[in-house]
Amino acid sequence: MRIALFATCLADALFPPAAIATVQLLERLGHEVVFPSQQTCCGQMHINTGYFKEAVAVVRNHVESFESARCDAVVAPSGSCVGSVRHQHAMVARRAGDEDLAVRAEKIAERTYELSEFLVDVLGVDDVGAYYPHRVTYHPTCHSLRMLGVGDKPLRLLRNVRGLTLVELPAAESCCGFGGTFALKNSDTSTAMLADKMTHILETGAEVCSAGDSSCLMHIGGGLSRLRSGVRTVHLAEILAGAEA
């Protein structure tokens, strides 16, 4: 299968290991991975803060980038960005009166997947042959859980990782408090939500907190670092790409 990597701007600028691991994993499973170099931001930041007009050009660039890839599927290590592609892009185009762009955006969205749902739902795989000898807890991010409905797919994948001890996260489905600009505009509320999330993570005794979105891991990781807790945050893709030496 020919797969286009939708790296996301956050992975590209701040957390490249998540994107690199996604490529390594998919290639290990026998697929061709291409990287459309024209891709930039998906536009979620613009759309969520009300800049619909400004988002049109970003949506158009995204559509053109992945049309040119001539791929069977588009895969991203981010439930949040995939959620934007599926639920916002066509809406933004139609709001601007561009029906042609809306239809093209829908066609791209139909073959765009978050990593765990692609592995389980499309490839039919829940054991990717990974090895990661650590005690891990998993935070299900809001967009992957509520917008995409990935359910227990990430947990199914983690349960099949050799050497990994998976520990249940109390109140797992509670938001970590990031929410993009929410953390800035409602910093007190965001900080309180993060404190609750960190408390639950520390209760597990885990060495590592994993998730499918670098944005949430950035928020949680920053908090855990300030506490000098010793708990690391690692993207799901990096764990699944791990292999025994």
Backbone torsions as a table, in degrees:
resi	resn	phi	psi	omega
1	MET	NA	139.3	176.5
2	ARG	-93.9	117.0	-174.5
3	ILE	-117.6	132.9	174.9
4	ALA	-96.2	128.3	176.6
5	LEU	-80.2	121.8	170.8
6	PHE	-98.8	94.1	-168.5
7	ALA	-69.8	-31.6	-172.3
8	THR	77.7	146.8	-176.3
9	CYS	-68.4	-30.7	-179.7
10	LEU	-67.7	-41.5	177.2
11	ALA	-67.8	-41.3	-178.4
12	ASP	-63.0	-42.3	-173.6
13	ALA	-90.4	-33.4	-171.6
14	LEU	-123.5	-35.0	-173.1
15	PHE	-129.3	59.1	-178.1
16	PRO	-59.0	-26.7	179.2
17	PRO	-57.1	-30.0	179.1
18	ALA	-66.5	-41.8	179.0
19	ALA	-71.4	-41.8	179.3
20	ILE	-62.0	-43.5	179.4
21	ALA	-63.0	-36.4	178.5
22	THR	-61.4	-44.5	178.2
23	VAL	-64.3	-46.8	-179.2
24	GLN	-59.0	-41.9	-179.0
25	LEU	-66.1	-48.9	-177.9
26	LEU	-65.2	-37.7	177.4
27	GLU	-68.8	-36.6	177.6
28	ARG	-63.1	-29.6	178.8
29	LEU	-84.0	2.6	172.5
30	GLY	96.0	17.7	-176.8
31	HIS	-109.8	152.6	175.6
32	GLU	-84.9	129.5	179.6
33	VAL	-117.9	128.2	177.7
34	VAL	-117.1	155.5	-179.3
35	PHE	-123.1	102.4	177.2
36	PRO	-66.3	110.9	-172.0
37	SER	-72.1	-13.8	-179.8
38	GLN	-76.5	-15.8	-174.8
39	GLN	-63.9	146.2	174.5
40	THR	-135.5	-134.8	177.9
41	CYS	-74.5	149.9	177.9
42	CYS	-78.4	-13.7	179.0
43	GLY	97.2	0.5	-177.2
44	GLN	-57.9	-40.0	-179.7
45	MET	-60.2	-43.3	-179.8
46	HIS	-65.2	-47.4	-175.6
47	ILE	-65.0	-45.4	-177.2
48	ASN	-65.8	-21.8	178.9
49	THR	-103.7	9.7	171.5
50	GLY	92.6	6.5	-180.0
51	TYR	-89.9	65.5	-176.1
52	PHE	-66.0	-41.1	-178.9
53	LYS	-63.0	-45.2	-179.2
54	GLU	-67.9	-25.1	-177.6
55	ALA	-75.2	-19.7	-176.2
56	VAL	-58.4	-45.8	-178.9
57	ALA	-65.1	-33.7	179.5
58	VAL	-69.9	-43.1	176.8
59	VAL	-61.8	-44.1	-179.9
60	ARG	-61.1	-41.8	178.8
61	ASN	-63.3	-40.5	179.0
62	HIS	-62.9	-46.4	-179.6
63	VAL	-61.4	-47.6	-179.1
64	GLU	-63.8	-37.6	-179.8
65	SER	-60.7	-46.7	-174.8
66	PHE	-87.7	-17.9	168.4
67	GLU	-65.9	-41.4	-176.5
68	SER	-69.7	-18.9	-178.5
69	ALA	-72.6	-21.0	179.9
70	ARG	48.5	55.3	-174.0
71	CYS	-109.2	163.9	175.5
72	ASP	-82.4	-29.0	-177.9
73	ALA	-153.4	155.0	173.4
74	VAL	-116.2	127.3	-176.0
75	VAL	-125.0	136.2	-180.0
76	ALA	-131.8	144.3	174.5
77	PRO	-85.4	51.9	-176.4
78	SER	-163.0	114.3	175.1
79	GLY	-69.1	-33.0	-178.4
80	SER	-63.8	-48.6	-177.8
81	CYS	-71.2	-37.1	175.8
82	VAL	-64.3	-37.7	176.8
83	GLY	-59.9	-39.7	178.6
84	SER	-65.3	-44.2	-180.0
85	VAL	-60.3	-42.9	-176.1
86	ARG	-76.6	-37.5	-169.1
87	HIS	-111.1	-7.8	-176.4
88	GLN	-121.2	-32.7	-170.8
89	HIS	-60.9	-50.6	-179.4
90	ALA	-64.4	-36.8	178.5
91	MET	-61.4	-44.5	179.9
92	VAL	-62.6	-43.1	179.7
93	ALA	-63.8	-44.5	-179.5
94	ARG	-67.2	-36.8	177.6
95	ARG	-61.0	-31.1	179.2
96	ALA	-87.2	-1.1	179.4
97	GLY	81.0	18.6	-178.6
98	ASP	-108.1	85.8	-176.5
99	GLU	-68.1	-35.3	178.9
100	ASP	-60.5	-46.3	178.4
101	LEU	-63.8	-37.8	-179.9
102	ALA	-62.0	-44.5	179.9
103	VAL	-65.6	-43.0	177.9
104	ARG	-63.3	-39.2	178.3
105	ALA	-63.9	-38.4	178.3
106	GLU	-64.7	-37.3	179.3
107	LYS	-66.5	-39.3	176.1
108	ILE	-67.0	-42.3	-178.3
109	ALA	-61.7	-35.1	-178.1
110	GLU	-62.2	-26.0	-179.6
111	ARG	-115.9	23.8	177.8
112	THR	-105.1	130.1	-173.9
113	TYR	-135.0	146.3	165.9
114	GLU	-74.2	149.0	-170.4
115	LEU	-53.6	-50.6	-174.5
116	SER	-66.1	-38.0	179.3
117	GLU	-71.1	-31.5	176.5
118	PHE	-65.7	-46.0	-179.4
119	LEU	-61.0	-47.2	-173.9
120	VAL	-81.6	-48.4	-173.5
121	ASP	-81.5	-37.4	-175.9
122	VAL	-93.1	-50.9	-178.8
123	LEU	-83.4	-16.6	-179.6
124	GLY	68.8	32.6	-176.5
125	VAL	-118.4	129.9	170.5
126	ASP	-123.6	3.3	172.4
127	ASP	-128.4	107.6	-175.3
128	VAL	-99.1	10.3	177.6
129	GLY	75.4	27.1	-176.9
130	ALA	-84.5	157.9	176.5
131	TYR	-136.0	126.2	-178.3
132	TYR	-155.2	94.0	-171.8
133	PRO	-81.9	69.0	-178.6
134	HIS	-144.1	161.9	175.4
135	ARG	-88.8	117.8	-169.4
136	VAL	-125.6	141.0	168.9
137	THR	-120.7	152.5	-172.8
138	TYR	-120.3	129.6	175.8
139	HIS	-101.8	113.4	178.1
140	PRO	-78.9	113.1	-175.4
141	THR	-70.1	153.3	-172.2
142	CYS	-59.6	-46.9	-177.7
143	HIS	-67.2	-40.2	179.2
144	SER	-66.6	-38.1	-176.7
145	LEU	-76.2	-48.2	-170.3
146	ARG	-97.4	-36.9	-178.2
147	MET	-85.5	-41.1	-178.3
148	LEU	-96.2	-24.1	-179.5
149	GLY	67.3	43.0	-178.6
150	VAL	-71.2	-16.4	175.2
151	GLY	59.9	-131.7	-175.5
152	ASP	-94.9	12.7	-176.9
153	LYS	-56.7	-46.2	177.9
154	PRO	-60.9	-37.6	179.8
155	LEU	-68.1	-38.2	177.4
156	ARG	-60.9	-40.9	179.1
157	LEU	-67.2	-43.0	-178.8
158	LEU	-67.0	-35.0	-179.1
159	ARG	-64.8	-20.7	-179.1
160	ASN	-98.7	7.8	178.2
161	VAL	-83.5	123.7	-179.7
162	ARG	-63.8	139.4	175.8
163	GLY	80.9	-10.6	-175.9
164	LEU	-89.1	133.2	172.8
165	THR	-105.0	113.0	-177.4
166	LEU	-94.2	123.0	179.9
167	VAL	-115.1	137.3	-176.4
168	GLU	-68.3	135.9	178.2
169	LEU	-91.8	119.4	177.0
170	PRO	-60.2	143.9	-179.9
171	ALA	48.9	42.5	-172.8
172	ALA	-57.8	-36.2	-173.1
173	GLU	-80.4	-0.9	176.0
174	SER	-73.7	141.0	179.5
175	CYS	-63.4	146.4	178.3
176	CYS	-79.4	-14.2	177.5
177	GLY	100.7	1.6	-178.0
178	PHE	-74.5	-78.1	175.7
179	GLY	60.6	33.2	178.1
180	GLY	63.0	-122.0	-178.3
181	THR	-69.0	-12.5	176.2
182	PHE	-57.0	-39.5	-178.1
183	ALA	-65.4	-25.3	178.4
184	LEU	-88.6	-44.5	-176.6
185	LYS	-75.6	-26.2	-178.8
186	ASN	-129.7	57.3	-170.0
187	SER	-62.6	-37.2	-179.7
188	ASP	-65.0	-45.2	179.1
189	THR	-65.5	-43.0	179.1
190	SER	-59.9	-43.2	-179.5
191	THR	-64.0	-38.8	179.1
192	ALA	-67.2	-40.1	178.4
193	MET	-65.7	-40.8	177.7
194	LEU	-63.1	-40.2	179.7
195	ALA	-60.3	-41.9	177.7
196	ASP	-63.5	-43.5	-178.8
197	LYS	-63.4	-42.9	-179.6
198	MET	-65.9	-37.8	177.4
199	THR	-58.2	-45.4	-179.3
200	HIS	-67.7	-38.7	178.0
201	ILE	-61.8	-45.5	-178.8
202	LEU	-66.5	-29.5	178.1
203	GLU	-63.3	-27.0	-176.5
204	THR	-75.4	-21.1	-175.1
205	GLY	72.7	17.3	-178.3
206	ALA	-72.8	149.3	172.5
207	GLU	-81.6	-29.6	-171.6
208	VAL	-135.1	136.5	169.1
209	CYS	-108.4	124.5	-179.3
210	SER	-113.6	159.7	176.7
211	ALA	-162.4	171.5	-179.1
212	GLY	-98.8	6.5	180.0
213	ASP	-131.7	123.7	179.8
214	SER	-64.3	-29.5	-179.4
215	SER	-62.9	-46.4	179.2
216	CYS	-68.3	-38.3	178.2
217	LEU	-65.4	-34.1	176.4
218	MET	-62.3	-44.5	-179.8
219	HIS	-65.7	-50.6	-179.3
220	ILE	-65.9	-43.7	-178.8
221	GLY	-62.9	-37.3	177.1
222	GLY	-62.2	-43.3	178.9
223	GLY	-64.9	-45.0	-179.4
224	LEU	-65.5	-34.4	178.1
225	SER	-66.9	-41.7	179.7
226	ARG	-64.8	-29.1	177.0
227	LEU	-79.7	-10.4	-173.9
228	ARG	52.8	46.4	-174.3
229	SER	-76.9	-23.9	-175.5
230	GLY	84.5	-4.8	178.5
231	VAL	-86.3	129.3	-179.3
232	ARG	-97.7	155.3	172.2
233	THR	-108.9	131.5	-177.2
234	VAL	-137.0	129.2	-179.6
235	HIS	-63.9	145.8	178.1
236	LEU	-51.5	-41.5	-178.0
237	ALA	-60.4	-38.3	-178.8
238	GLU	-67.2	-35.9	177.2
239	ILE	-69.1	-44.8	-177.7
240	LEU	-69.5	-23.1	178.9
241	ALA	-84.1	-10.0	-179.1
242	GLY	-67.2	144.9	179.9
243	ALA	-145.9	152.2	178.3
244	GLU	-65.9	136.8	178.2
245	ALA	-70.6	NA	NA
